[in-house]
Amino acid sequence: MNEKIKRNVRILTGDPKKAIIKLSIPMMIGNLVQTLYNVVDGIWVSGVSGNSLAAVGLFMPFMMIFSALAMGIGVGGSSAISRAIGAKNRKRASNVAEHTLIIGLLIGTILGYSLLPFLNTVFLKMGAGQNVSQLAADYGRVIILGTPLIFLSSLGSAILRGEGDTKRTMYVMVGSSIMNMVLDPIFIYSFGMGVVGAAIATMLSIAFSAIIMTYWLIFKKDTYVQLKLRYFKPKRDILREILGVGFPSSLAQISVSLTMILLNTIVLMAGGDYGMAVFSGGWRIVMIGNVPLMGMVSSATSVMGAAYGARDSKKLNTAYLYAVKIGTLIGLLSGVIIGVFAPQLTYLFTYSEKSSYLAPGIVEFLRYIVFLFPSSAAAMFTSSLFRGIGKGMYSLALTIIRSVVMQLLFTYFFGIALGMGLPGIWLGIVIANIVSSLIALLWGLHTLKKVESMLNLKTSLFIHPHPSTDPKE
């Protein structure tokens, strides 16, 4: 191994507090630039019309489903790679990476393309107007055709994160996002393509990311994992390990996306296309506030996976509790900043005459949603813990409780049942996250105690595999 690879492995398997911070910073930077692209994309689209912004927001949950599939399988592979590194098994880590790449591409392409014929019908059924539905379908078709590139880029990033190489992941995310921001106005305005131009710019930037990942992992071969795809043979135990975390993680992310679709429906019931445009613009700002936490989440999963693979319960406890504490403080800071600068942030999506009518609604949304950020950390890092130790079904159950049950229950109750309208929906989102995070924290602490007992028992049996029955001893 070269010195760079050794350094990444040392960080991953060293002090968990330092590892989380060192691995998180590149991911935060990458996520920030990528999220800024999403915001800039929304800014350019909102300049076309309010309906265009609503259309992109309407398709966003479906984009999240594709990302969820890629992310879930990537998380399964990444956590398995981290555990293999913790156990000092390079050959298995490489084999896991091969399985992750091939399985993800097959699943993603088949499921993505199967949705193509039904887009416009789905949006109409959700309650959107004819114009918004058609714009959303036009945008979505371009994105879906590029599904293999989305998966290749996301899975490549996951493999690098699994071996502690978050810097190169950051480089690709930054480069791809800057490319997208440059191409957006060209395709949207210069070529007069509107929302379709925004979709084409997005796919060109993702294609750039996919090509770079392919070069690093398959041709340059300067990574800890060594891919030899020509000699690939599927192995059941590795498939089980990846899908044991990846499948529930994908389902968890998909459940979030489906929840967003249903949440969009509730928003449409309460506020029509206007409410959808407000939610679409406001949620892009929420994505900026979540950037630091999302950067820590992926890094924390790798660190906790390595600690579990090394059978070190002390490092596992330290990593989890530190992540929750720092994450809550960062979320509190994000909420304060967004609350103070809500009018200025709102202007990003309401600068044109065609979208200025959205300003009061987005400011109101942000003033409610600021409480979401500090209340999300415990749930997010408990899911990281579950994925890191290979308990993917726990992570899925937590996500269903948080997103499907709590969020839909509270938003419908306050927004529709009590007749509070859009403010009731924003309030419901916040209350759902607070309740879910309390449940998650208690569950996480209980799980840590069980894991510690299990690891101590296994260590004891390893040291004394055959206790003596001789009374003289």
C-alpha positions in Angstrom: 0.0 0.0 0.0 1.2 3.5 -0.7 1.5 6.1 2.1 -1.8 7.9 1.2 -3.8 4.7 1.6 -2.1 3.8 4.9 -2.9 7.3 6.2 -6.6 7.0 5.3 -6.7 3.6 7.1 -4.9 4.9 10.2 -7.4 7.8 10.4 -10.4 5.5 10.0 -9.2 3.0 12.7 -7.7 5.6 15.1 -9.2 8.1 17.6 -13.0 8.0 16.7 -13.5 11.7 17.6 -10.6 12.9 15.4 -11.7 10.4 12.7 -15.2 11.7 12.5 -14.0 15.3 12.3 -11.2 14.7 9.7 -13.4 12.5 7.5 -16.4 14.8 7.9 -14.8 18.1 6.8 -14.2 17.0 3.2 -17.7 15.6 3.0 -19.2 18.8 4.4 -17.4 20.8 1.8 -18.5 18.5 -1.0 -22.1 18.4 0.3 -22.1 22.2 0.7 -21.1 22.8 -2.9 -23.5 20.1 -4.1 -26.3 21.6 -2.1 -25.4 25.1 -3.4 -25.8 23.7 -6.8 -29.4 22.5 -5.9 -30.1 26.0 -4.6 -28.6 27.7 -7.7 -30.6 25.3 -9.9 -33.7 26.4 -8.1 -32.8 30.0 -8.5 -32.4 29.7 -12.2 -35.6 27.7 -12.6 -37.6 30.1 -10.5 -36.5 32.8 -12.9 -38.5 31.0 -15.6 -41.8 30.8 -13.6 -43.3 29.8 -10.3 -44.8 26.7 -12.1 -41.3 25.7 -13.2 -40.0 25.8 -9.6 -43.1 23.8 -8.5 -42.4 21.2 -11.3 -38.8 20.6 -10.2 -40.0 20.3 -6.6 -42.7 17.8 -7.6 -40.1 15.6 -9.2 -37.6 15.9 -6.4 -39.0 12.9 -4.3 -38.6 10.7 -7.4 -35.0 11.9 -7.8 -34.6 11.1 -4.1 -35.8 7.5 -4.8 -33.0 7.0 -7.4 -30.5 8.5 -5.0 -31.9 6.4 -2.2 -31.3 3.2 -4.1 -27.8 4.2 -4.9 -27.1 5.6 -1.5 -28.6 2.5 0.3 -26.5 0.0 -1.7 -23.5 2.3 -1.3 -24.0 2.5 2.5 -24.2 -1.3 2.6 -21.0 -1.7 0.7 -19.3 1.2 2.5 -20.0 -0.2 6.0 -19.0 -3.7 4.9 -15.7 -2.3 3.5 -15.1 -0.4 6.8 -15.6 -3.6 8.8 -13.3 -5.5 6.6 -10.6 -2.8 7.0 -11.2 -2.9 10.8 -10.6 -6.7 10.6 -7.5 -6.1 8.4 -8.9 -8.1 5.5 -8.0 -6.2 2.3 -9.1 -9.0 -0.1 -12.6 -9.1 1.3 -12.8 -5.3 1.2 -12.0 -5.4 -2.5 -14.5 -8.1 -3.2 -17.2 -6.2 -1.4 -16.5 -3.1 -3.6 -16.9 -5.2 -6.7 -20.2 -6.6 -5.5 -21.4 -3.1 -4.5 -20.7 -1.6 -8.0 -22.2 -4.4 -10.1 -25.3 -5.0 -7.9 -26.1 -1.3 -7.7 -25.8 -0.7 -11.4 -28.1 -3.6 -12.3 -30.8 -2.8 -9.7 -30.8 1.0 -10.3 -31.0 0.8 -14.1 -33.8 -1.7 -14.2 -36.0 0.1 -11.6 -35.2 3.5 -12.9 -36.2 2.8 -16.5 -39.4 1.1 -15.4 -40.8 4.4 -14.2 -40.5 6.3 -17.5 -44.0 5.6 -19.0 -45.9 6.7 -16.0 -44.5 10.1 -15.0 -47.2 12.5 -16.2 -50.0 10.4 -15.0 -48.5 10.1 -11.5 -48.1 13.9 -11.1 -51.7 14.5 -12.2 -53.0 11.9 -9.7 -51.1 13.7 -7.0 -53.2 16.8 -7.7 -50.8 19.0 -9.7 -52.2 21.2 -12.5 -51.7 20.1 -16.2 -49.0 22.6 -16.9 -46.9 21.8 -13.7 -47.4 18.0 -14.4 -46.1 18.3 -17.9 -43.1 20.3 -16.9 -42.3 17.9 -14.1 -42.5 14.9 -16.6 -40.3 16.6 -19.1 -37.7 17.3 -16.5 -38.0 13.8 -15.0 -37.5 11.9 -18.3 -34.0 13.4 -18.8 -33.0 12.5 -15.2 -34.3 8.9 -15.4 -32.4 8.3 -18.7 -29.2 9.1 -16.9 -29.9 6.6 -14.0 -26.8 4.4 -14.7 -24.6 7.5 -14.4 -26.2 8.5 -11.1 -25.6 5.1 -9.6 -22.0 4.8 -10.9 -21.1 8.2 -9.4 -22.8 7.5 -6.0 -21.5 4.0 -5.6 -18.0 5.1 -6.5 -18.1 7.7 -3.8 -19.4 5.2 -1.2 -16.5 2.8 -1.9 -14.0 5.6 -1.4 -15.8 6.7 1.9 -15.7 3.1 3.1 -11.9 3.1 3.0 -11.6 6.6 4.6 -10.8 8.5 1.4 -13.3 11.4 1.7 -11.0 14.0 0.1 -11.3 12.6 -3.4 -15.0 12.2 -2.9 -15.1 15.9 -2.1 -13.1 16.8 -5.2 -15.6 15.0 -7.5 -18.6 16.5 -5.7 -17.2 20.0 -5.9 -16.1 19.7 -9.6 -19.4 18.2 -10.6 -21.5 20.9 -8.8 -19.5 23.8 -10.2 -19.9 22.3 -13.7 -23.7 22.1 -13.1 -23.9 25.7 -11.9 -22.1 26.9 -15.0 -24.1 24.8 -17.4 -27.6 25.7 -15.9 -28.0 29.2 -17.3 -26.6 28.1 -20.6 -29.1 25.4 -21.1 -32.1 27.0 -19.4 -31.8 30.5 -20.9 -29.2 30.7 -23.7 -30.6 27.6 -25.4 -34.1 28.4 -24.2 -34.8 24.9 -22.9 -36.3 25.8 -19.5 -36.6 22.9 -17.0 -35.4 20.4 -19.6 -32.2 22.4 -19.9 -31.8 22.2 -16.1 -32.1 18.4 -16.3 -29.6 18.2 -19.1 -27.1 20.3 -17.2 -27.5 18.0 -14.1 -26.9 14.9 -16.1 -23.8 16.2 -17.9 -22.3 17.1 -14.5 -23.2 13.6 -13.1 -21.6 12.0 -16.2 -18.4 13.9 -15.4 -18.4 12.6 -11.8 -19.1 9.0 -13.1 -16.2 9.1 -15.5 -13.7 10.3 -12.8 -14.9 7.6 -10.4 -14.4 4.9 -13.1 -10.9 6.1 -13.8 -9.8 6.1 -10.1 -11.3 2.8 -9.2 -10.8 0.7 -12.3 -7.9 2.2 -14.3 -5.7 4.1 -11.9 -5.9 1.6 -9.1 -4.4 3.7 -6.3 -7.2 2.8 -3.8 -7.2 0.4 -0.8 -9.7 -1.8 -2.6 -8.5 -3.4 -5.8 -11.2 -4.0 -8.4 -10.8 -6.9 -10.8 -14.2 -6.9 -12.5 -13.1 -9.4 -15.2 -12.8 -12.1 -12.5 -15.9 -11.2 -10.6 -17.9 -14.1 -9.1 -20.9 -13.4 -6.9 -20.6 -14.7 -3.3 -23.7 -15.2 -1.2 -22.1 -14.2 2.1 -20.9 -10.8 0.6 -24.3 -10.3 -1.0 -26.0 -10.9 2.3 -23.6 -8.5 4.1 -24.1 -5.7 1.6 -27.9 -6.1 1.2 -28.3 -6.8 4.9 -27.5 -3.1 5.4 -28.0 -1.8 1.9 -31.5 -3.1 1.2 -33.0 -1.7 4.5 -31.0 1.5 3.9 -32.5 1.8 0.4 -35.9 1.1 1.7 -35.4 3.7 4.5 -34.4 6.3 1.9 -37.2 5.3 -0.4 -39.7 5.5 2.4 -38.4 9.1 3.0 -38.9 9.8 -0.7 -42.4 8.2 -0.7 -43.2 10.3 2.4 -42.1 13.4 0.5 -44.5 12.4 -2.3 -47.3 12.0 0.2 -46.2 15.2 2.0 -46.3 17.0 -1.4 -49.9 15.7 -1.8 -50.8 17.1 1.7 -49.2 20.4 0.7 -51.2 20.5 -2.5 -54.4 19.7 -0.6 -53.7 22.7 1.8 -52.1 25.2 -0.6 -52.3 24.1 -4.2 -49.6 24.9 -6.7 -48.7 27.9 -4.6 -48.0 25.8 -1.5 -46.0 23.4 -3.7 -43.8 26.2 -4.9 -43.3 27.5 -1.4 -42.3 24.1 -0.1 -40.0 23.5 -3.1 -38.1 26.7 -2.5 -38.0 26.5 1.3 -36.9 22.9 1.3 -33.8 23.8 -0.8 -32.8 26.1 2.0 -33.4 23.3 4.5 -30.9 21.2 2.4 -28.2 23.8 3.0 -28.8 23.7 6.8 -28.5 19.9 6.8 -25.2 19.9 4.9 -22.9 19.7 8.0 -25.0 16.9 9.5 -25.1 14.9 6.3 -21.3 15.2 6.0 -20.9 13.8 9.5 -23.5 11.0 9.0 -21.6 9.2 6.2 -18.2 9.6 8.0 -19.7 8.4 11.3 -21.0 5.3 9.7 -17.5 4.4 8.4 -15.9 5.1 11.7 -18.4 3.1 13.7 -18.2 0.3 11.2 -14.4 0.1 11.6 -14.7 0.2 15.4 -17.2 -2.7 15.3 -15.0 -4.6 12.9 -12.1 -4.3 15.3 -14.4 -5.4 18.2 -13.7 -2.2 20.1 -16.9 -1.3 22.0 -15.2 1.7 23.7 -14.5 3.4 20.4 -18.0 2.6 19.2 -19.6 4.2 22.2 -17.3 7.3 21.9 -18.0 7.7 18.2 -21.8 7.6 18.7 -22.1 9.9 21.7 -19.6 12.4 20.2 -21.5 12.5 16.9 -24.9 13.1 18.6 -23.5 15.8 20.8 -21.6 17.7 18.1 -24.4 17.1 15.6 -27.0 18.7 17.9 -24.8 21.8 18.5 -24.2 22.2 14.8 -27.9 21.8 14.1 -28.7 24.5 16.6 -26.3 26.9 15.0 -27.8 26.1 11.5 -31.3 26.8 12.8 -30.3 30.2 14.3 -28.5 31.3 11.1 -31.4 30.4 8.8 -34.0 32.0 11.2 -32.1 35.3 11.3 -31.4 35.4 7.6 -34.8 34.0 6.4 -35.8 37.1 4.3 -32.4 37.3 2.6 -32.4 33.5 1.8 -36.0 33.7 0.5 -35.0 36.4 -2.0 -32.9 33.8 -3.8 -36.2 32.2 -5.1 -38.3 35.3 -5.3 -36.1 37.8 -7.2 -38.1 37.8 -10.4 -41.6 39.4 -10.9 -43.0 36.0 -11.8 -42.0 34.4 -8.4 -42.0 37.4 -6.0 -45.5 36.4 -4.7 -43.9 33.4 -3.0 -41.7 35.4 -0.6 -44.1 35.7 2.5 -44.9 32.0 2.3 -41.2 30.9 2.2 -40.2 33.2 5.1 -43.0 31.7 7.2 -41.9 28.2 6.3 -38.3 28.9 7.4 -39.4 30.5 10.7 -41.2 27.2 11.6 -38.6 24.8 10.2 -35.6 26.2 12.1 -36.4 23.9 15.0 -35.9 20.9 12.7 -32.1 21.1 12.6 -31.1 20.5 16.3 -33.9 18.0 16.7 -32.6 15.8 13.8 -29.1 14.9 15.0 -30.0 12.0 17.4 -32.1 10.2 14.8 -29.6 10.6 12.0 -26.6 9.4 14.0 -28.6 6.5 15.5 -29.2 5.4 12.0 -25.5 5.7 11.3 -24.8 3.5 14.4 -27.2 0.8 13.1 -25.7 0.8 9.6 -22.2 0.7 11.0 -22.8 -2.4 13.1 -24.7 -4.1 10.3 -28.2 -3.7 11.8 -29.8 -2.4 8.6 -33.3 -3.4 9.7 -33.0 -1.3 12.8 -32.2 1.7 10.7 -35.1 1.0 8.4 -37.5 0.7 11.3 -36.3 4.0 12.8 -36.7 5.8 9.5 -40.3 4.4 9.1 -41.2 5.6 12.6 -39.6 9.0 11.9 -40.7 9.8 8.4 -43.7 7.6 7.5 -45.5 7.4 10.8 -44.7 10.5 12.7 -44.3 13.0 9.8 -47.4 12.1 7.9 -49.4 11.7 11.1 -48.5 15.1 12.5 -48.6 17.1 9.2 -52.0 15.7 8.2 -53.4 16.2 11.8 -52.3 19.9 12.1 -52.5 20.9 8.5 -55.7 19.2 7.3 -57.6 17.7 10.2 -57.3 20.8 12.4 -57.6 23.1 9.4 -54.3 25.0 10.1 -53.3 24.9 6.4 -49.6 25.3 5.4 -48.4 26.6 8.9 -49.9 23.4 10.4 -47.9 21.3 8.0 -44.7 23.1 8.9 -45.4 22.6 12.6 -46.2 18.9 12.1 -42.8 18.4 10.4 -41.0 19.9 13.4 -42.9 18.0 16.1 -42.5 14.7 14.2 -38.7 15.1 14.3 -38.5 16.0 18.0 -40.5 12.9 19.0 -38.6 10.6 16.6 -35.2 11.8 17.9 -36.1 11.1 21.5 -37.1 7.6 20.5 -33.9 7.2 18.5 -31.6 8.3 21.3 -33.1 5.8 23.8 -32.9 3.0 21.2 -29.3 3.9 20.3 -28.1 3.8 24.0 -29.9 0.5 24.6 -28.3 -1.0 21.5 -24.8 0.1 22.5 -25.2 -1.7 25.8 -26.2 -4.9 24.0 -23.3 -4.7 21.6 -20.8 -4.1 24.4 -22.0 -7.2 26.2 -21.9 -9.3 23.0 -18.4 -8.1 22.1 -17.1 -8.7 25.6 -18.6 -12.2 25.6 -17.0 -13.1 22.2 -13.7 -11.8 23.4 -13.9 -13.9 26.5 -14.7 -17.0 24.5 -11.9 -16.3 22.1 -9.3 -16.0 24.9 -10.7 -19.0 26.9 -12.4 -21.2 24.3 -12.3 -24.3 26.4 -12.6 -23.6 30.1 -10.9 -26.3 32.2 -13.1 -28.7 34.1 -10.3 -30.0 36.2 -11.0 -29.0 39.9 -7.3 -28.8 40.6 -7.1 -25.9 38.2 
